[in-house]
Amino acid sequence: MDNSFEVIKAYLDAVNQLEIQMTEKNYFIDLYSKMIAINSVNPSGGGKGESNRAEFLKREILKWSKEIRFEEYVAESDGIKRPNLLFLFDRGKERTVWFVAHMDTVSEGDPSLWKYPPFKATIEGDKIYGRGTCDNGQGGISSLIALRHFLDHPDEMKNNIGVIMVSDEEAGSTYGIDYVLQKRKFTKNDKFVVPDFGTPDGSSVEVAEKGLIWLKITVIGKQCHASTPDVGKNAHRLARELELRIDKSLHSKFDAKDSQFTPPTSTFEPTKVEPGTTSVNIIPGKESFYFDMRILPKYTIDEVFNEVKRISNEFTRESGADVLLEFINKAKPSSNTPEGRAFVQKFIDSVKKVRGIDVKSVGIGGGTCGAFFRNNGFDTIVWGTLDETEHMPNEYAKLSNVFGDAEVFIDFVKS
């Protein structure tokens, strides 16, 4: 009889626990869906920024517990408030593990390429579609699941846990994590996990980033009527000539390979163009184009920029067209401190324990919040299980990865 009672009790306990887990899971899917429906396109992409999404998250998360320590750091750009939110559950442990995700997104691009509305979460099987679901909504929700877990199970903690939700990552982080680091003092006992890079199987932990340059190059010619090109100087043609010259020279001169990085080379990609005219019958007198450059640690940002400047000066002498160079964004290469190896290994152990897979340390092209922490001397891991749909039409994340990554985060905070 006693044995039967214990069996029934264990069964009922298991059923109750499953119901609790399903309720929690449904809660976070609902939170995720509501968050994605709040447009937070970065102002650099024509959006209104992160304020509405930040207000929603702040209001919701602070309902969870009075034990959450909350801090907010609000930057401002062109009259737009750029909030950064910090949620900390401090149980007096020696070390704090912070999970860092960003609230802003890129624009949807061409709406006709989406099969579902980009600013409404749509769930199809295991996938949740919408702009920002992968970049960086998945990481944000996984981090919040981990925080909620320890609010409910504080005795499992071996580290304090914090979640930072930042603005402006998609445009260089000037009003995001860079601003937070200027305003908020962290210590060597603060460690950082940035779930903003990943592979479909979660087998790569990012521990280093290339240097970054976003460079605007403007060519000044002379505008005239298209029927009399001899009295003008066609900035469009000149810009294309200069663009190709820069592209060829950079790939030739900075051609080293480093197998730690994916891809293993520096990349120099011409991207955006600002045309100097909207009329077919006007020869433009000015045109701007941009390069996105991701530079291996073997080279410095100054080396690459000086080569662009040399080519531009040479081009000016040959063509008579002035060339203006302007940094839009730049960041030094980043890597962890020597002491960070143990931190990385412990995280790898958690991934292997929870997922049962072998994990390798890699470097990537850069641009995450992780670089800012590393360049300030803080050990940082960038990791997630992502299908790499960021910035694409029909961006999605897998719900199984959202909850699976949270399990890894929970195990890591326990360790």
N, C-alpha and C positions, 0 to 999 in steps of 0.2 A: 504493500500500500504506500509506504513512504517513498519507495523507489519510483512508483508510478506517479506520485505527486511531484517528485523532482523532475521527472521527464516532462510532465505537462507544464510545469512552471518554466522549464528551460525553453520549451516550445513557444509558450506565450510571450516570454521575454524576447525571443528571437523575432516573433511576429511584430511585437511592439517596436523593436529596434528598426526593423525593415520599414514600418510605417513612418517612423521618425525620419529615416534616411530619405524616403521618397518625398515626404513633405518638404524637407530641406532642399532636395534636388529641384523640385518644382518651383520652390521659392526663388532659387538662383536663376533658373531658366526665365522666370518671369522678370526678375531684376535685369538680367541681360537684355531681354527683349525691349523693355522700357527704356533702357539706356541707349540702345542702338537707334531707337525712334527719335531721340533728341539730337538733332543736327548739331554737330560740333566741328564743322569744317574749319580748318585753320584760316585766319584772315588772309594769309598769303595766297590762298587758293580761292579767295572771293567769299569766304564764309564769315560768320559772326562770332566765331570763337567758342570757347568751352564753358562759359558762365552758366548756361542753363543746365548742361549736363553735370557740372560740378555741384550746383545747388541741389539737384535731384539726389546725387550720391551722398552728399553731406547729410541731407535731411534723413535719408533712409538708413545710413550706417550708424548714425548717432542714436537711432532708436534701439540698437542692439544691446547696449550696455552703458551704464554710467562709468564703468571702469575704463572706457576708451579715452585716452588723452588725445585731444584734437588740436591741431595747429593749422593755420591757413596763411599763406603768403601770396598776396595778390599784386602782380605786376600790372602795368598798363601800357598799351601800345596804340597810338592814334585814337585815344579815347575809349578803347575797348579793354575791359577788365580781363585779366588772364590769371585765374585762380589756380593755386597749387595746394592740395589737401594732404595733410599728414594724419594718419590714425595709428596710435601706438597703444599696445597692451603691454604694460611694463609690470612684470612680476618680480622685479629686483634681481634678475639674472645678470651675470657678468657681461654677456654679449647680447646684442640685438640684431636680429636678421630682418632687414627691410626688403620688401618686395615693391618694385617700382614699375608703374605702368603709365602710359599717357592717354589723356582723354581726347585729344584732338585727332582729326582724321584729314586725309586729303579729300578733294572733291570727288563727286561720282563720275566725272568724265562724261562721256557720251551716254545719256540715259537710254538711248535706243538699244544699247548693247546689253542691258540688264534684262533678265527674264523675270525678276521680281523688283518691286520698288526698292531703291537703294537705301532709303531712310525709313524703312519699316522692316523689322525683323520677321523673316519668314522661315519656318522650320519645315524641312523636308527630310524625313528619316532622321539620320544622325547629324545632319548638317543644319546650321543656322546661317542664313544669308543676310547680307546687309553691309553697307559701307562701315568699316571699322570693326566688323566681327572678328577678323583675324588680327588686324593691326589697329589697335592693340587691346580690343575688347576682351579677347580670350584671356590674355595675360592678366588683365585687370580683374576679371571675375574669378579666375583661379586663385589669385592672391587674396581676394575677399573671402572666398570659401575657406581658405586656410586660417585667416583671422577669426572668422566665425567659429571654426572648429575649436580653437583654443580658448575662446570666450566661454564655450560650453564645457571644455575639458582642460582647465588650467593646470591640473596636477600633472599633465603629460609634458609640460613645457620644460625644456632644458635651456631655452633661450627666450628672451623677450621677442615679440613679433610686432612689426610695423608695416603699414602699407602706405605708399606715397603715390598719389594720383596727380600727374603733372600736366601742364599745358605746353604747347608750342614745340613738341618734338619734331613735327613734320616740317618745321621751317628753321631748325637749328638750335632750338631750346634756349634762346636768349631770355624769353619770358617764362621759361619752365624750370628745368632742373638747374640750369646755370644760375638763375635768379635765387632759387632756394639755397644753393650752396653758398651764395654770397650773404644770405640773411640768417641761415641756421647753422649752428655749430654741431658737427658730428665728431665722433672720436674714433680711435683705432679699434675700439670694441664694437663699432658698427660695421656690419657686413651687408653686402647688397646683392640681391638677385633681381635681374631685369628680364622678365619673360617677353622679350621683344625680338627674338630670333629663334628659329627652330627648323628642324627637318621633320619629314612625315613620320619617322620612327623614333624621334627623340634621341638619336644616337650621337649628337654633336653638342658639346658644351663650348660656347664661345668665351675665350679668355683673352683675346687681343683684337684690336681694330686698326685698320689702316688710317693714315692721315686723310683728311678731307678738305677739298677746296670746291666751293661753288663760285665760279668766276663769270662775271658779266663783262663782255667785250663789245665796245661800241666803236663803229667805224663812221667817221664824218667825211662825207663827200660833198657834192653840190647838186641841189635839186634843180631840175629843169623839165621841159616838155619832152615826152618820149620821142617826138618826131625830130628833135634836135639834140641828140645825145652828145654831140661834139662840144656843146657849151656847158655841159654839166660834168659830174663825176659820179658814176653809178655806185652808190653805197651798197646796194644789194649784191652786185657782182663782186665788188671788192671784199665784202664780208665773207662771201663763200670762198674766195681765193685764200683769204687769211685763215679762215676756219680749217681748211684742208691742210694748209701749211703747218699750223699749230698741231693738228691731229697727227700728222705724219711724223713731225719732229719729236713730240713727246713719246710716242710709241717706240721710236727708234732709240732715243737717248736713255729712257728709263725703262729698260726691258728686262730687268732682273726677275727671277722667279723665287717664290718662297712657298714650299709645299704645305706649310701650316695653314695658309690662307686659301679661301675659296672665293673667287678664282685665285690662282697662285701668282698672278701678275698685278701690277698697277693698272688701273683702268682710267681712260680719258675719253669721256663720251660727250659729244655736242648734243644738246637737248633742246632747250627752249629758244625761240626766235621772236623778237619784237620788230615787226616790219615798220619801215619808215613811211609807208604810204598805203592807202586803201584803194587807190585809183589805178586802173590799168595804164592810163596814159601819162603817168607821172614817174619820172626817174627819181628814186628816193635819194635824199641828201644825207640820210642817217639810217643806220640799222644796228640793232644790238642782238647778240647771240650769247648763249651760255654754255659753259662746260661744267659737267659733274666729274670730278677727279677723285679717285680713291687710291692713295699712294702708300706703297709698302714702307715699313719702318726703315728700310735701308736708305731711303731718300728723305730729305727734309722738305717741308712745304716751301721754304725759301728757294731751294734749288729749282723746284718745278716752276714757281712763279717767275724767277729770274730768267728762266729759259723762255717763257711766254713773253716776258718784257723784251728780251733780246730780239725775238722774232718780230714782235710788233714794231719796235724801233726800226729794224731793217726794212720792214714793209712800208713804213711811213716815208723813209728816204726814197724808196723805189717808186711809190705810187703818188706821193704828195698828199695822201689822206691821213688825217689824224686818227689815232687809236687811243681810246680811253679804257683803262682796266679798273674793275671795281670788285672787291671781295663781297660776295653775298653771305658766305658762310665759310669758316675754316676751323679745323680742329687738328691737333697734333695726334700722331699715332699713340695708342694706349696699350698698356699691358699691366698685369698685376705685379705687386711687390713680391720679392722672393718668399716672404712669409705666407703669401696667398696660395701657395701650392697645396698646403694641407687643407685649406678651406675648399679649394676646388675638388680635391680628392674625396673629401667627405660628401660633397654634393654628388659626385659621380657614383659613390657607394650607394647613396639613396636612390638614384635613378636605377641602378642595377638591381637593387633589392626590390623595388616596387615594380619595375618593368621587366626585369629578367633579361636585360640586353647589355652588351658591351658598349662603352661610351668613350669617345675620343675628344681631346681638346683641340679646338680649331680657332683660326682667326677669320674675320670677315671684313667686308668693305667699309664698315664704320657707319657712324651716324646715330647710334643708339645713345640713350642716357648713360649707359655703362661707361663710355669714354670719359665723361665728365667726372665720375667718381674715381676712376683709375688715375686720371691726371691730377686729382687732388689727393692721391696717396691711399685711396680706399680699395680694398680687395672686392672684386665684383665678378659675378657670373652672369652671363646672358644665355638663357635657355628656355626652350618650350618645345612642344610637339605640334608643329604647324604644317599645313599643306601648302604654305607659301603662296597664298592667293592675295596678299596685300597689294593695294593700289590697282588691282585688276577689276574689270566689270565682273559681276556675279561673285564678289568676294564672299567667302564663307569660312566658318570654323566648324570643327566637329565637336559636338557636345561631349562625346566620350573622351576627347582630348582635354576639354575644359576641366572635367572632373578628375581625369587621370593625372593631369599635371598638378592639380591641387593635392592629390595623394602624395606626390613626390615632395611638394613643399611642406606638407604636414610632417612627413617622416624626417625631413631635414631639420626642421625646427625642434623635433624631438631628440635629435642626435647630439 
